[in-house]
Amino acid sequence: MNKIIKSAIFFLFLFLVNKNLFAQQHPPFYDEIQNFKKQDSIHFPPKNAVLFVGSSSFRKWKDVQSYFPDVTVINRGFGGSELTDAIRYANDIIIPYHPRQIVIYSGENDMAYSDTNTPKIILERFKNLFNIIRLALPNVSIVYISIKPDGARERLMPEEEKANNLIKQFLQTKKNTVFVDVFHKMLDENGKPMKDIFLDDNLHMNAKGYHIWQKAIAPYLIKDKK
């Protein structure tokens, strides 16, 4: 093998290594956020809409608009995100839209991914996100969807309920906010997560589960002006 070929292979190797290292430097869900921004550059969502932001329970709710026909919905659920991720990307996928209302589902993964994330830590993370939003958008209505129960994470239910109660108490001290309890609406008569409202992973919801959310959320959404 001559020197030219060896040099070409060597530089190709360096290029691939550096490319991989560069990719690893990106924060979690970077690519998803860039995809949202690309979509926005092509067709920016209307201002004064209702923004859904949070984790995969929103990401997988791809037909969410059909559940709320009287509301213009922007869905920015991404990955298996945590509250820390919503905080990280607030200036990318929350603040720029200037929504009239923000519906948040986040906190479940924070608790699931680390046993050290206590209900108090979840509350502090939510407060951080809340304050970021209110500083930039002081008049926006904020709706928080309680952490849901599910069979895959049933062991976390007592701590999830504690986190829900802390966030509910916090929001009761703030104006123009709503806490929506879906936790208890998703339990059977034995206090266990309903089995027929989830996909095969026993974690994410099917249409029946989303209809429970629809009924719980709809009364609090600010409808479009006609």
QUIFENPE-V595479 format. One line per field, one symbol per residue. ss: DSSP state (2 for helix, 1 for strand, 0 for the rest). psi: psi as a letter, one per 30 degrees, with the letter a starting at -180 (. if undefined). Layout:
ss: ???
psi: ???
//
This chain:
ss: 0022222222222222222222220000022222222222220000000111110222200002222000001111100000222222022220222000111110022222200000222222222222222222000011111000002222222222222222222220000011110002221000001000010000001022222222222200000000
psi: kleeeeeeeeeeeeeeeeeeeeeffklkgeeeeeeeeeeefejklklgajkkkbaffeefifgeeffifgkjkkjhkkahlleeeeeegefegdeffhlfkkkkjkfeeeeefkffjleeeeeeeeeeeeeeefeeifgkkkkkklklllefheffeeeeeeeeeeeeeefffklhlkkjjfeffgkafgglkkfgglaffgellaeeefeeeeeeeeffkjlkk.
//
